Amino acid sequence: MVFSAIGTEARYLKLRLLAPSLLALHLGIRLIFPTPTVISDVLLFNLISFVAALIAVKAPLFNDRLASSSIALAIFLWSCASTISSWNSFSTFLIWPNLSDIAYSIFYPLVLFGFLRALTARKKFASLELLDVIIIICGTSSMIAAIFLKTAMLHFAGSASTVFLSILYPIGDIVLLAMGIVVVFLQRKALRSLLLLLGIAIFTATDLIFLWKSATSGYSFASLMDDGWLLGLIIIAEALWHRGGEDELNDRVSGFAATIALVFTSVVLGVAAIKHNVIPVFALIPALATIALSFIRMALALRGARLAITDRELARTDELTGLANRRRFLGELELLGSQEGSLLLMDLDGFKNVNDTLGHGIGDQLLKAIAIRFERVLTKESLLARLGGDEFGVLVFGQPYHGLEVAQSLRAALSYPFMIAGSSIKVDISIGRVINDGQPELMRRADSAMYEAKRAGLGVVLWRP
């Protein structure tokens, strides 16, 4: 795998160097010939972004393929949109301009999906952990927008699509920047994370400056600023050629950061409610998303906690009778320690004949009925368990005579027959009793006493040295 990655890197080194070389060439042409031309500002400019998409799609196999493919497709769509916009700036034969807006719009969700996959690819994420990451992104987005976008806030006017794009682009840029910050925060030792943040920061800064200048009629086509988009895309594509820090993600840190993001988001919404013009509209959308996702996370966490409790109970409960199972019984026995108490092991007499003559279904119903009778005669301080088959166990805490009283009560509970499926069934029980003396092998000694009770027909036998 390592040798394959090294071979891939060497094979495509020229391709990776081609994009920055073309960008340097384009910058040189613009400095020498500032007047826009088709060759420089349509063909060469957009060729660079297409090369960046190719660099992303050819990234080594240690990447998650969905991550690299999604980012490559995003860069490709951005390149197509940029080509359409550039062509329409020069040609009288116009391509439908809404086509470029659609491609630009799809760019953002594809990049975000690719980043999330890049973050989680080498680590199996639970739904709560993934929600934490998204909450951090949305919360960070709202904070950045609240702090830095007040002066750059656009005035929404025009058609519905114009208003939509006026909101989408700055929010998309802010969310991208927040994503880069989160990746570095959670994977700070990874070179790929740093490159992703750098590329995103350059791209979003260029885009926000463009949006601000466009809103104030200060943008001029084919300026040096436009190359910031290309530089950002090249660095993002290059980041995929470096191993990330996916295995270094700290779940506790992500959970704590999600909580902090929720707190700051609540502050943003509180300030917006008190002073309407202080917080820009951009900040409210990710802020509301943070709150909504936090409620979803809380619901999932509560559901997960309930399922965990249920799973633990099922792991310690006999499936047929609902009593404690052998695992729980042995665990409680270990906790008995030096406490006063007794251990009772019980085996039904005549149960095999019931199974052989009436069938296992009737036998299972009989075991359930026996468990119910046993539970009625036991106190809360005692633990009753089905150990397997027709064998039961009881831990009786308290004075030694309590164990004898419980044993006699359990035998008395079986003194009258059971009516099951129209059949009258009578069984008895043999009980081995051992008093806790702080010595090991209580189970072995109780088992020995039980078989003595069964062999001699004594009902209850107390083990003695």
Buried (B, 14 or more C-beta within 10 A) or exposed (E): EEEEBEEBBEEBEEEBEBBBEBBEEBBEBBEEEEEBBEEBBBEBBBBBBBBBBBBBBBBBEBBBEBBBBBBBBBBBBBBBBBBBBBBBBBEEEEEEEEEBBBBBBBBBEBBBBBBBBBBBBBBEBEEBBBBBBBBBBBBBBBBBBBEBBBEBBBEEEEEEEEEBBBBBBBBBBBBBBBBBBBBBBBBEEBBBBBBBBBBBBBBBBBBBBBBBBEBEEEBEEBBEBBBBBBBBBBBBBBBBBBEBBBEBBEBEBBBEBBBEBBEBBBBBBEBBEEEEEEBBBBBBBBBBBBBEBBEBBEEBBEEEEEEEEEEEEEEBBBEEBEBBBBBBBBEBBEEBEEEBBBBBBBBBBEBEEBBEEBEEEBBBBBBBBBBEBBBEBBEEEBBBBBBEEBBBBBBBBBEBEBBBBBBBBBBEBBEEEBEBEEBEBEBBBBBBBBBBEEEEEBBEBBBBBBBBBBEEEEBBBBBEE
